[in-house]
Amino acid sequence: MNDRLLFGAKIKVILLLALGLATSARAQMPPSKLSLAKATELLMQRNPILLAAQRNLDAQRAQRTAAGLRPTPTLTASATQLALPRVFTRPGLLFSTGDNTAANSTYTFEVDQLIERGDKRALRVAQAEWNVRLAEAQWRDALRQQLFQLRQSFFNAVLARENSRVARENLAHFDRMAQVLRAQYREGYAAGVDLRRIEIQRFELERDAVAAEQSYQQAVRDVFNLIGAGDAPSGADVRLIGGRAGGDAEADLNAIEGDLDIIPVLLWIDDLRRLALANRPDVQAARFGVEAARVGVKLAVASKARDITVGGQYARTGSDNTFGVVLSVPLKVGARARTAIEQATALELQAEAQLRQAETQALTEVEKAFIAYRTSRDRLRAFTSDVLVAAEQVRRTEEAAYREGARGLIDFLDAQRAYNQLRIEYNQARYDLLMSLYQLEYATGARLLN
Protein backbone atom coordinates (compact mmCIF):
# COMPACT_ATOMS: atom_id res chain seq x y z
CA MET A 1 0.00 0.00 0.00
CA ASN A 2 2.80 2.40 0.93
CA ASP A 3 4.64 1.55 -2.30
CA ARG A 4 1.54 2.41 -4.32
CA LEU A 5 1.15 5.75 -2.55
CA LEU A 6 4.83 6.53 -3.08
CA PHE A 7 4.58 5.59 -6.77
CA GLY A 8 1.47 7.78 -7.18
CA ALA A 9 3.22 10.73 -5.51
CA LYS A 10 6.20 10.37 -7.87
CA ILE A 11 3.90 10.33 -10.91
CA LYS A 12 2.15 13.47 -9.65
CA VAL A 13 5.47 15.27 -9.20
CA ILE A 14 6.60 14.27 -12.70
CA LEU A 15 3.33 15.52 -14.22
CA LEU A 16 3.57 18.82 -12.36
CA LEU A 17 7.16 19.30 -13.57
CA ALA A 18 6.16 18.51 -17.14
CA LEU A 19 3.24 20.94 -16.91
CA GLY A 20 5.55 23.64 -15.58
CA LEU A 21 8.05 23.10 -18.39
CA ALA A 22 5.30 23.22 -20.99
CA THR A 23 3.90 26.41 -19.51
CA SER A 24 7.36 27.98 -19.52
CA ALA A 25 7.88 26.96 -23.15
CA ARG A 26 4.53 28.47 -24.14
CA ALA A 27 5.47 31.70 -22.36
CA GLN A 28 8.59 31.94 -24.56
CA MET A 29 6.67 31.26 -27.78
CA PRO A 30 5.50 34.27 -29.80
CA PRO A 31 1.73 34.68 -30.10
CA SER A 32 0.01 33.09 -33.10
CA LYS A 33 -1.10 36.53 -34.30
CA LEU A 34 1.12 39.50 -33.70
CA SER A 35 0.12 43.15 -33.99
CA LEU A 36 2.60 45.99 -33.93
CA ALA A 37 1.33 47.11 -30.52
CA LYS A 38 1.77 43.61 -29.07
CA ALA A 39 5.19 43.26 -30.67
CA THR A 40 6.23 46.59 -29.15
CA GLU A 41 5.05 45.44 -25.73
CA LEU A 42 7.04 42.21 -26.01
CA LEU A 43 10.06 44.13 -27.28
CA MET A 44 10.16 46.29 -24.16
CA GLN A 45 9.78 43.25 -21.93
CA ARG A 46 12.17 40.75 -23.51
CA ASN A 47 14.53 42.42 -25.98
CA PRO A 48 18.09 41.49 -24.86
CA ILE A 49 19.61 44.83 -25.89
CA LEU A 50 17.03 46.75 -23.85
CA LEU A 51 17.55 44.43 -20.90
CA ALA A 52 21.31 45.02 -21.06
CA ALA A 53 20.76 48.79 -21.19
CA GLN A 54 18.45 48.50 -18.17
CA ARG A 55 21.13 46.61 -16.23
CA ASN A 56 23.62 49.38 -17.05
CA LEU A 57 21.13 51.93 -15.73
CA ASP A 58 20.70 49.91 -12.52
CA ALA A 59 24.48 49.80 -12.10
CA GLN A 60 24.77 53.58 -12.52
CA ARG A 61 22.06 54.14 -9.91
CA ALA A 62 23.94 51.91 -7.50
CA GLN A 63 27.12 53.88 -8.17
CA ARG A 64 25.23 57.10 -7.45
CA THR A 65 24.25 55.70 -4.06
CA ALA A 66 27.83 54.63 -3.39
CA ALA A 67 29.16 58.05 -4.38
CA GLY A 68 27.08 59.71 -1.66
CA LEU A 69 28.40 57.54 1.15
CA ARG A 70 30.79 59.15 3.62
CA PRO A 71 34.14 57.48 4.37
CA THR A 72 33.71 54.96 7.16
CA PRO A 73 36.00 54.87 10.24
CA THR A 74 38.68 52.20 10.37
CA LEU A 75 39.72 50.19 13.41
CA THR A 76 43.31 49.02 13.81
CA ALA A 77 44.33 46.57 16.55
CA SER A 78 47.89 45.40 17.24
CA ALA A 79 49.81 43.35 19.79
CA THR A 80 53.59 43.94 19.92
CA GLN A 81 56.64 43.19 22.06
CA LEU A 82 55.53 39.69 22.95
CA ALA A 83 58.85 38.35 24.32
CA LEU A 84 59.83 34.76 23.57
CA PRO A 85 59.94 32.36 25.30
CA ARG A 86 58.61 34.38 28.23
CA VAL A 87 55.15 34.50 26.68
CA PHE A 88 54.96 30.76 27.31
CA THR A 89 56.89 30.41 30.57
CA ARG A 90 55.34 33.42 32.35
CA PRO A 91 51.95 34.12 30.64
CA GLY A 92 50.93 36.47 33.43
CA LEU A 93 53.37 39.08 32.03
CA LEU A 94 51.21 39.36 28.91
CA PHE A 95 49.02 41.88 30.75
CA SER A 96 51.35 43.30 33.46
CA THR A 97 54.70 44.99 33.88
CA GLY A 98 57.52 42.54 34.50
CA ASP A 99 60.73 42.89 36.52
CA ASN A 100 64.09 43.06 34.78
CA THR A 101 62.51 42.93 31.32
CA ALA A 102 63.69 44.89 28.33
CA ALA A 103 60.17 45.24 26.95
CA ASN A 104 56.61 44.82 28.08
CA SER A 105 53.76 43.49 25.92
CA THR A 106 51.92 46.35 24.21
CA TYR A 107 48.34 46.27 22.89
CA THR A 108 47.09 49.13 20.73
CA PHE A 109 43.56 49.98 19.45
CA GLU A 110 43.22 52.88 17.03
CA VAL A 111 40.14 54.36 15.30
CA ASP A 112 40.78 56.63 12.27
CA GLN A 113 38.39 58.80 10.28
CA LEU A 114 39.16 60.28 6.87
CA ILE A 115 37.93 63.87 6.45
CA GLU A 116 37.57 64.82 2.78
CA ARG A 117 38.21 68.41 1.82
CA GLY A 118 37.47 70.36 -1.33
CA ASP A 119 33.80 69.28 -1.47
CA LYS A 120 34.84 65.99 -3.12
CA ARG A 121 31.83 63.96 -1.98
CA ALA A 122 29.32 66.48 -3.36
CA LEU A 123 31.20 66.54 -6.66
CA ARG A 124 31.21 62.74 -6.84
CA VAL A 125 27.46 62.71 -6.24
CA ALA A 126 26.93 65.34 -8.95
CA GLN A 127 29.01 63.39 -11.44
CA ALA A 128 27.19 60.16 -10.58
CA GLU A 129 23.85 61.92 -11.10
CA TRP A 130 24.89 62.99 -14.60
CA ASN A 131 26.04 59.43 -15.30
CA VAL A 132 22.61 58.15 -14.27
CA ARG A 133 20.97 60.59 -16.68
CA LEU A 134 23.43 59.46 -19.34
CA ALA A 135 22.49 55.81 -18.76
CA GLU A 136 18.78 56.68 -18.92
CA ALA A 137 19.33 58.45 -22.25
CA GLN A 138 21.30 55.45 -23.52
CA TRP A 139 18.38 53.19 -22.60
CA ARG A 140 16.00 55.46 -24.51
CA ASP A 141 18.38 55.48 -27.46
CA ALA A 142 18.53 51.68 -27.44
CA LEU A 143 14.72 51.66 -27.38
CA ARG A 144 14.62 54.10 -30.30
CA GLN A 145 16.91 51.89 -32.37
CA GLN A 146 15.17 48.63 -31.50
CA LEU A 147 11.73 50.12 -32.18
CA PHE A 148 12.81 51.27 -35.62
CA GLN A 149 14.22 47.83 -36.43
CA LEU A 150 10.99 46.24 -35.18
CA ARG A 151 8.82 48.50 -37.33
CA GLN A 152 11.03 47.92 -40.34
CA SER A 153 10.89 44.13 -39.95
CA PHE A 154 7.18 44.17 -39.13
CA PHE A 155 6.18 46.15 -42.21
CA ASN A 156 8.62 44.22 -44.37
CA ALA A 157 6.48 41.23 -43.45
CA VAL A 158 3.27 43.16 -44.19
CA LEU A 159 4.60 44.25 -47.59
CA ALA A 160 5.67 40.71 -48.46
CA ARG A 161 2.27 39.42 -47.35
CA GLU A 162 0.42 41.89 -49.57
CA ASN A 163 2.64 41.09 -52.55
CA SER A 164 2.15 37.40 -51.88
CA ARG A 165 -1.61 37.87 -51.95
CA VAL A 166 -1.37 39.68 -55.27
CA ALA A 167 0.60 36.77 -56.71
CA ARG A 168 -1.81 34.18 -55.26
CA GLU A 169 -4.84 35.98 -56.73
CA ASN A 170 -3.18 36.01 -60.13
CA LEU A 171 -2.19 32.37 -59.82
CA ALA A 172 -5.81 31.46 -59.17
CA HIS A 173 -6.90 33.61 -62.12
CA PHE A 174 -4.39 31.99 -64.47
CA ASP A 175 -5.42 28.52 -63.27
CA ARG A 176 -8.99 29.31 -64.33
CA MET A 177 -7.75 30.64 -67.65
CA ALA A 178 -5.66 27.51 -68.20
CA GLN A 179 -8.68 25.26 -67.55
CA VAL A 180 -10.74 27.16 -70.12
CA LEU A 181 -7.92 27.03 -72.68
CA ARG A 182 -7.37 23.33 -72.15
CA ALA A 183 -11.04 22.67 -72.81
CA GLN A 184 -10.99 24.90 -75.91
CA TYR A 185 -7.76 23.26 -77.11
CA ARG A 186 -9.29 19.82 -76.83
CA GLU A 187 -12.30 21.02 -78.85
CA GLY A 188 -10.06 22.75 -81.39
CA TYR A 189 -11.05 26.33 -80.55
CA ALA A 190 -7.69 27.46 -79.08
CA ALA A 191 -4.09 27.16 -80.19
CA GLY A 192 -1.64 25.13 -78.12
CA VAL A 193 0.84 28.02 -78.13
CA ASP A 194 -1.62 30.14 -76.13
CA LEU A 195 -1.86 27.43 -73.51
CA ARG A 196 1.93 27.26 -73.24
CA ARG A 197 2.13 31.06 -72.91
CA ILE A 198 -0.37 30.93 -70.07
CA GLU A 199 1.67 28.23 -68.35
CA ILE A 200 4.90 30.26 -68.77
CA GLN A 201 3.23 33.34 -67.32
CA ARG A 202 1.92 31.27 -64.41
CA PHE A 203 5.43 30.00 -63.74
CA GLU A 204 6.69 33.60 -63.49
CA LEU A 205 3.89 34.46 -61.07
CA GLU A 206 4.64 31.41 -58.94
CA ARG A 207 8.31 32.45 -58.83
CA ASP A 208 7.28 35.92 -57.61
CA ALA A 209 4.99 34.34 -55.04
CA VAL A 210 7.77 32.14 -53.70
CA ALA A 211 10.09 35.16 -53.43
CA ALA A 212 7.40 37.06 -51.52
CA GLU A 213 6.88 34.03 -49.26
CA GLN A 214 10.59 33.89 -48.47
CA SER A 215 10.69 37.62 -47.69
CA TYR A 216 7.67 37.23 -45.42
CA GLN A 217 9.12 34.32 -43.47
CA GLN A 218 12.49 36.06 -43.03
CA ALA A 219 10.85 39.27 -41.86
CA VAL A 220 8.73 37.34 -39.36
CA ARG A 221 11.89 35.70 -37.99
CA ASP A 222 13.45 39.17 -37.61
CA VAL A 223 10.38 40.29 -35.64
CA PHE A 224 10.58 37.22 -33.40
CA ASN A 225 14.27 37.87 -32.79
CA LEU A 226 13.62 41.45 -31.72
CA ILE A 227 10.89 40.45 -29.26
CA GLY A 228 13.14 37.86 -27.62
CA ALA A 229 11.59 34.83 -29.35
CA GLY A 230 14.29 34.21 -31.92
CA ASP A 231 14.69 30.61 -30.74
CA ALA A 232 11.03 29.78 -31.38
CA PRO A 233 10.44 26.82 -33.75
CA SER A 234 10.73 27.89 -37.36
CA GLY A 235 8.12 27.40 -40.03
CA ALA A 236 10.59 27.92 -42.84
CA ASP A 237 9.88 24.45 -44.21
CA VAL A 238 6.18 25.23 -44.61
CA ARG A 239 5.24 26.70 -47.95
CA LEU A 240 2.77 29.50 -47.40
CA ILE A 241 1.76 29.87 -51.01
CA GLY A 242 -1.02 27.45 -51.84
CA GLY A 243 -0.94 26.01 -48.32
CA ARG A 244 1.23 23.05 -49.30
CA ALA A 245 3.43 21.06 -46.91
CA GLY A 246 0.77 21.43 -44.24
CA GLY A 247 -0.99 24.39 -42.72
CA ASP A 248 -3.47 26.93 -44.04
CA ALA A 249 -1.83 29.53 -46.28
CA GLU A 250 -4.13 32.41 -45.36
CA ALA A 251 -3.76 31.65 -41.64
CA ASP A 252 0.04 31.63 -41.99
CA LEU A 253 0.01 34.93 -43.85
CA ASN A 254 -2.12 36.43 -41.08
CA ALA A 255 0.48 35.71 -38.39
CA ILE A 256 1.33 39.42 -38.70
CA GLU A 257 -1.65 41.70 -38.16
CA GLY A 258 -1.25 45.05 -39.85
CA ASP A 259 -1.68 46.99 -43.08
CA LEU A 260 0.11 49.64 -45.10
CA ASP A 261 -2.64 52.26 -44.85
CA ILE A 262 -1.57 55.57 -43.39
CA ILE A 263 -3.02 59.03 -42.88
CA PRO A 264 -0.61 61.61 -44.38
CA VAL A 265 0.77 64.20 -41.97
CA LEU A 266 2.07 67.69 -42.68
CA LEU A 267 5.70 68.14 -41.63
CA TRP A 268 8.14 71.05 -41.81
CA ILE A 269 11.89 70.56 -41.94
CA ASP A 270 12.72 73.36 -39.48
CA ASP A 271 10.42 71.85 -36.86
CA LEU A 272 12.01 68.44 -37.41
CA ARG A 273 15.50 69.86 -36.90
CA ARG A 274 14.49 71.43 -33.60
CA LEU A 275 12.80 68.22 -32.49
CA ALA A 276 15.94 66.22 -33.24
CA LEU A 277 18.25 68.49 -31.24
CA ALA A 278 15.81 68.63 -28.33
CA ASN A 279 14.50 65.05 -28.18
CA ARG A 280 16.99 62.59 -29.63
CA PRO A 281 18.27 60.46 -26.75
CA ASP A 282 21.75 60.03 -28.24
CA VAL A 283 22.12 63.83 -28.40
CA GLN A 284 20.83 64.08 -24.84
CA ALA A 285 23.27 61.37 -23.76
CA ALA A 286 26.12 63.33 -25.34
CA ARG A 287 25.04 66.47 -23.47
CA PHE A 288 24.91 64.58 -20.19
CA GLY A 289 28.35 63.18 -20.96
CA VAL A 290 29.69 66.73 -21.32
CA GLU A 291 28.16 67.74 -17.98
CA ALA A 292 29.61 64.68 -16.26
CA ALA A 293 33.01 65.44 -17.76
CA ARG A 294 32.86 69.05 -16.53
CA VAL A 295 32.11 67.88 -13.01
CA GLY A 296 35.00 65.45 -13.43
CA VAL A 297 37.32 68.39 -14.07
CA LYS A 298 36.09 70.09 -10.89
CA LEU A 299 36.63 66.85 -8.98
CA ALA A 300 40.17 66.63 -10.33
CA VAL A 301 40.86 70.22 -9.24
CA ALA A 302 39.45 69.38 -5.81
CA SER A 303 42.11 66.68 -5.46
CA LYS A 304 44.57 69.50 -4.76
CA ALA A 305 42.94 69.90 -1.35
CA ARG A 306 44.67 67.56 1.09
CA ASP A 307 42.43 65.12 2.91
CA ILE A 308 43.03 64.71 6.65
CA THR A 309 42.86 61.56 8.71
CA VAL A 310 42.20 62.00 12.44
CA GLY A 311 42.09 59.24 15.01
CA GLY A 312 42.12 58.25 18.64
CA GLN A 313 44.40 55.59 20.11
CA TYR A 314 44.29 53.48 23.23
CA ALA A 315 47.40 51.49 24.22
CA ARG A 316 48.24 49.16 27.12
CA THR A 317 51.90 48.56 27.82
CA GLY A 318 52.42 46.09 30.59
CA SER A 319 50.22 47.36 33.42
CA ASP A 320 50.01 50.93 32.05
CA ASN A 321 47.10 52.36 30.05
CA THR A 322 47.71 55.23 27.62
CA PHE A 323 45.68 57.34 25.21
CA GLY A 324 46.82 59.21 22.09
CA VAL A 325 45.61 61.34 19.19
CA VAL A 326 46.57 60.72 15.53
CA LEU A 327 46.65 63.27 12.71
CA SER A 328 47.63 62.21 9.17
CA VAL A 329 48.18 64.65 6.29
CA PRO A 330 49.70 63.77 2.87
CA LEU A 331 52.88 65.74 2.25
CA LYS A 332 52.63 66.02 -1.54
CA VAL A 333 49.56 65.91 -3.84
CA GLY A 334 50.46 68.39 -6.59
CA ALA A 335 51.84 65.96 -9.18
CA ARG A 336 48.91 63.55 -8.92
CA ALA A 337 46.42 66.44 -9.00
CA ARG A 338 47.96 67.90 -12.17
CA THR A 339 47.81 64.51 -13.88
CA ALA A 340 44.18 64.04 -12.85
CA ILE A 341 43.29 67.53 -14.12
CA GLU A 342 44.96 66.89 -17.47
CA GLN A 343 43.11 63.60 -17.87
CA ALA A 344 39.75 65.10 -16.86
CA THR A 345 40.24 68.04 -19.24
CA ALA A 346 40.99 65.69 -22.12
CA LEU A 347 37.84 63.72 -21.34
CA GLU A 348 35.83 66.95 -21.31
CA LEU A 349 37.16 67.94 -24.74
CA GLN A 350 36.40 64.45 -26.01
CA ALA A 351 32.82 64.66 -24.69
CA GLU A 352 32.32 68.06 -26.36
CA ALA A 353 33.54 66.66 -29.68
CA GLN A 354 31.17 63.70 -29.31
CA LEU A 355 28.30 66.11 -28.65
CA ARG A 356 29.06 68.07 -31.82
CA GLN A 357 29.20 64.81 -33.77
CA ALA A 358 25.89 63.61 -32.29
CA GLU A 359 24.16 66.89 -33.21
CA THR A 360 25.60 66.85 -36.72
CA GLN A 361 24.59 63.22 -37.20
CA ALA A 362 21.06 63.96 -35.95
CA LEU A 363 20.60 66.85 -38.38
CA THR A 364 22.03 64.79 -41.25
CA GLU A 365 19.62 61.94 -40.56
CA VAL A 366 16.72 64.38 -40.38
CA GLU A 367 17.60 65.80 -43.79
CA LYS A 368 17.92 62.34 -45.35
CA ALA A 369 14.69 61.13 -43.78
CA PHE A 370 12.81 64.24 -44.90
CA ILE A 371 14.02 63.76 -48.48
CA ALA A 372 12.79 60.15 -48.38
CA TYR A 373 9.46 61.30 -46.89
CA ARG A 374 8.92 63.99 -49.52
CA THR A 375 9.82 61.65 -52.38
CA SER A 376 7.62 58.78 -51.15
CA ARG A 377 4.73 61.18 -50.43
CA ASP A 378 4.82 62.58 -53.97
CA ARG A 379 5.11 59.08 -55.42
CA LEU A 380 2.10 57.81 -53.49
CA ARG A 381 0.01 60.76 -54.66
CA ALA A 382 0.33 59.42 -58.20
CA PHE A 383 -1.45 56.22 -57.17
CA THR A 384 -5.01 57.43 -57.02
CA SER A 385 -7.93 55.04 -56.87
CA ASP A 386 -8.78 55.99 -60.47
CA VAL A 387 -5.42 54.66 -61.70
CA LEU A 388 -5.92 51.28 -60.04
CA VAL A 389 -9.52 51.06 -61.26
CA ALA A 390 -8.45 51.97 -64.79
CA ALA A 391 -5.76 49.27 -64.80
CA GLU A 392 -8.30 46.70 -63.61
CA GLN A 393 -10.76 47.75 -66.30
CA VAL A 394 -8.11 47.52 -69.01
CA ARG A 395 -7.19 44.03 -67.83
CA ARG A 396 -10.81 42.88 -67.88
CA THR A 397 -11.43 44.45 -71.27
CA GLU A 398 -8.41 42.74 -72.78
CA GLU A 399 -9.42 39.43 -71.23
CA ALA A 400 -12.97 39.72 -72.59
CA ALA A 401 -11.66 40.70 -76.02
CA TYR A 402 -9.33 37.73 -76.04
CA ARG A 403 -12.10 35.32 -75.04
CA GLU A 404 -14.22 36.66 -77.89
CA GLY A 405 -11.33 36.36 -80.33
CA ALA A 406 -11.07 40.11 -80.97
CA ARG A 407 -7.62 40.43 -79.38
CA GLY A 408 -4.57 38.23 -79.10
CA LEU A 409 -3.28 36.57 -75.95
CA ILE A 410 -0.18 38.77 -75.89
CA ASP A 411 -2.35 41.89 -75.50
CA PHE A 412 -4.11 40.30 -72.55
CA LEU A 413 -0.82 39.20 -70.95
CA ASP A 414 0.60 42.72 -71.33
CA ALA A 415 -2.47 44.16 -69.63
CA GLN A 416 -2.18 41.55 -66.87
CA ARG A 417 1.50 42.34 -66.28
CA ALA A 418 0.79 46.07 -66.16
CA TYR A 419 -1.99 45.52 -63.65
CA ASN A 420 0.15 43.29 -61.44
CA GLN A 421 3.10 45.66 -61.59
CA LEU A 422 0.88 48.60 -60.67
CA ARG A 423 -0.46 46.78 -57.60
CA ILE A 424 3.06 45.83 -56.51
CA GLU A 425 4.27 49.40 -56.99
CA TYR A 426 1.27 50.71 -55.06
CA ASN A 427 2.11 48.43 -52.13
CA GLN A 428 5.73 49.57 -52.30
CA ALA A 429 4.73 53.24 -52.40
CA ARG A 430 2.58 52.86 -49.28
CA TYR A 431 5.38 50.98 -47.55
CA ASP A 432 7.95 53.62 -48.50
CA LEU A 433 5.81 56.45 -47.13
CA LEU A 434 5.11 54.59 -43.91
CA MET A 435 8.76 53.75 -43.38
CA SER A 436 9.85 57.30 -44.24
CA LEU A 437 7.64 58.55 -41.41
CA TYR A 438 9.08 55.98 -39.02
CA GLN A 439 12.52 57.01 -40.23
CA LEU A 440 11.65 60.61 -39.35
CA GLU A 441 10.56 59.44 -35.90
CA TYR A 442 13.88 57.63 -35.59
CA ALA A 443 15.79 60.72 -36.76
CA THR A 444 13.99 63.16 -34.46
CA GLY A 445 13.40 60.93 -31.44
CA ALA A 446 9.81 62.25 -31.34
CA ARG A 447 6.46 60.58 -32.02
CA LEU A 448 4.96 61.77 -35.33
CA LEU A 449 2.32 59.10 -35.98
CA ASN A 450 -0.76 58.42 -33.88
JOKA-V936196 format. One record per residue. RES is the residue in one small letter. SS is DSSP state (hx for helix, st for strand, lp for the rest). Layout:
res-><RES	RES>
ss-><SS	SS>
This chain:
res-><m	n	d	r	l	l	f	g	a	k	i	k	v	i	l	l	l	a	l	g	l	a	t	s	a	r	a	q	m	p	p	s	k	l	s	l	a	k	a	t	e	l	l	m	q	r	n	p	i	l	l	a	a	q	r	n	l	d	a	q	r	a	q	r	t	a	a	g	l	r	p	t	p	t	l	t	a	s	a	t	q	l	a	l	p	r	v	f	t	r	p	g	l	l	f	s	t	g	d	n	t	a	a	n	s	t	y	t	f	e	v	d	q	l	i	e	r	g	d	k	r	a	l	r	v	a	q	a	e	w	n	v	r	l	a	e	a	q	w	r	d	a	l	r	q	q	l	f	q	l	r	q	s	f	f	n	a	v	l	a	r	e	n	s	r	v	a	r	e	n	l	a	h	f	d	r	m	a	q	v	l	r	a	q	y	r	e	g	y	a	a	g	v	d	l	r	r	i	e	i	q	r	f	e	l	e	r	d	a	v	a	a	e	q	s	y	q	q	a	v	r	d	v	f	n	l	i	g	a	g	d	a	p	s	g	a	d	v	r	l	i	g	g	r	a	g	g	d	a	e	a	d	l	n	a	i	e	g	d	l	d	i	i	p	v	l	l	w	i	d	d	l	r	r	l	a	l	a	n	r	p	d	v	q	a	a	r	f	g	v	e	a	a	r	v	g	v	k	l	a	v	a	s	k	a	r	d	i	t	v	g	g	q	y	a	r	t	g	s	d	n	t	f	g	v	v	l	s	v	p	l	k	v	g	a	r	a	r	t	a	i	e	q	a	t	a	l	e	l	q	a	e	a	q	l	r	q	a	e	t	q	a	l	t	e	v	e	k	a	f	i	a	y	r	t	s	r	d	r	l	r	a	f	t	s	d	v	l	v	a	a	e	q	v	r	r	t	e	e	a	a	y	r	e	g	a	r	g	l	i	d	f	l	d	a	q	r	a	y	n	q	l	r	i	e	y	n	q	a	r	y	d	l	l	m	s	l	y	q	l	e	y	a	t	g	a	r	l	l	n>
ss-><lp	hx	hx	hx	hx	hx	hx	hx	hx	hx	hx	hx	hx	hx	hx	hx	hx	hx	hx	hx	hx	hx	hx	hx	hx	hx	hx	hx	lp	lp	lp	lp	lp	st	st	hx	hx	hx	hx	hx	hx	hx	hx	hx	hx	hx	lp	hx	hx	hx	hx	hx	hx	hx	hx	hx	hx	hx	hx	hx	hx	hx	hx	hx	hx	hx	hx	lp	lp	lp	lp	lp	lp	st	st	st	st	st	st	st	lp	lp	lp	lp	lp	hx	hx	hx	hx	lp	hx	hx	hx	hx	lp	lp	lp	lp	lp	lp	lp	lp	lp	lp	lp	st	st	st	st	st	st	st	st	st	st	lp	lp	lp	lp	hx	hx	hx	hx	hx	hx	hx	hx	hx	hx	hx	hx	hx	hx	hx	hx	hx	hx	hx	hx	hx	hx	hx	hx	hx	hx	hx	hx	hx	hx	hx	hx	hx	hx	hx	hx	hx	hx	hx	hx	hx	hx	hx	hx	hx	hx	hx	hx	hx	hx	hx	hx	hx	hx	hx	hx	hx	hx	hx	hx	hx	hx	hx	hx	hx	hx	hx	hx	lp	lp	lp	lp	hx	hx	hx	hx	hx	hx	hx	hx	hx	hx	hx	hx	hx	hx	hx	hx	hx	hx	hx	hx	hx	hx	hx	hx	hx	hx	hx	hx	hx	hx	hx	hx	hx	hx	hx	lp	lp	lp	lp	lp	lp	lp	lp	lp	lp	lp	lp	lp	lp	hx	hx	hx	lp	lp	lp	lp	lp	hx	hx	hx	hx	hx	lp	lp	st	st	lp	lp	lp	lp	lp	lp	lp	lp	lp	lp	lp	hx	hx	hx	hx	hx	hx	hx	hx	hx	hx	hx	lp	hx	hx	hx	hx	hx	hx	hx	hx	hx	hx	hx	hx	hx	hx	hx	hx	hx	hx	hx	hx	hx	hx	lp	lp	lp	lp	lp	st	st	st	st	st	st	st	st	st	st	lp	lp	st	st	st	st	st	st	st	st	st	st	lp	lp	lp	lp	hx	hx	hx	hx	hx	hx	hx	hx	hx	hx	hx	hx	hx	hx	hx	hx	hx	hx	hx	hx	hx	hx	hx	hx	hx	hx	hx	hx	hx	hx	hx	hx	hx	hx	hx	hx	hx	hx	hx	hx	hx	hx	hx	hx	hx	hx	hx	hx	lp	lp	lp	hx	hx	hx	hx	hx	hx	hx	hx	hx	hx	hx	hx	hx	hx	hx	hx	hx	hx	hx	lp	lp	lp	lp	lp	hx	hx	hx	hx	hx	hx	hx	hx	hx	hx	hx	hx	hx	hx	hx	hx	hx	hx	hx	hx	hx	hx	hx	hx	hx	hx	hx	hx	hx	hx	hx	hx	hx	hx	hx	hx	lp	lp	lp	lp	lp	lp>
